[in-house]
Amino acid sequence: MQMHIVPVRVYFIVYVLLMILLFVTYWVATMHLGRWNTVVAMLVAMVKTSLVALFFMHLYYSGRLTHVWAAVGFLFLVIMFGLTMNDYITREPSAPGLSVPE
């Protein structure tokens, strides 16, 4: 297995991008964008997650088999969130004052 040495400059650039995205997340949280707040926050979170997975976890420099396993892990995460949200949305309120989101 061949090792890839990542220059420190790459880590620094990714770090700066993550800090910029952190401030974007804060800015979005303070803005009133309606239902777009969640969408923008999730998009920023996806970009930050991708940067961490690609560069800090060395997925960018890995082989195809590692990419496949990372995709499988992400797929199972999506399935788990989908099943959890399905349970949450279809649940009847159990106590007075609790309401199910529409």
Salt bridges, closest charged atoms under 4 A:
ASP87 OD2 - ARG91 NH2 2.39
